[in-house]
């Protein structure tokens, strides 16, 4: 079986949710972790509980110059990134398009699309030069369906799906693999962010059924990364058992 031991894994949005779960699950495989997020204190707390070597980066992926500087100035022992997990992302609100906040649109587009592009553009050339690497993009069922109030968020996740396919085409003549993991309902801080800290409203999203956890998604991501070199898992869509589509969920009443 392939072995992830001592590979360098860069995870964006690593301070909570799926990103933090990925850090813990990859650490179990003996990798070396570059953890990037805006909240440095959370990264420090996370790293303190891991048994592997870590390199922490305070980074907002929306800042192109910061991304280029941070990736370009990595210490020599951290430059050879083997696996990139593009996890940073968020949603804001459930407004109808004609009632939406333009600031929310820009935040989602800048994070979910442009942030993924900035990090990928900074990392992939090194993978190409070394003839090895794996990009794993965290998508969403919102990248396959459009649901009421999802408009711009769904558009950004459709963009992640399209960019992943484009990367796979552009890298087909290299050994580099490109994968996408598209979760359904996962209980993380996602809904708290969407509803601007309204914890009670966020809780209701996950009540009446058993949602996925960050660990469920992280386990899938590690499994994808651990396939033999000739195996490229293009995409996985993961639902909780009670979910059948973006909006069809069997909840107890």
Secondary structure by P-SEA (a helix, b strand, c coil): ccccccbbbbbccccccaaaaaaaaaaaabbbbbcccccaaaaaaaaaaccbbbbbbbcccccaaaaaaaaaacccccccccbbbccccccccccccccccaaaaaaaaacccaaaaaaaaacaaaaaaaccbbbbbbccccccccccccaaaaaaaaaaaaaaaaaaaaaccccbbbbbbbbcccccaaaaaaaccaaaaaaaacccbbbbcaaaaaaaaaaaaaccccccccbbbbbcccccccccccccc
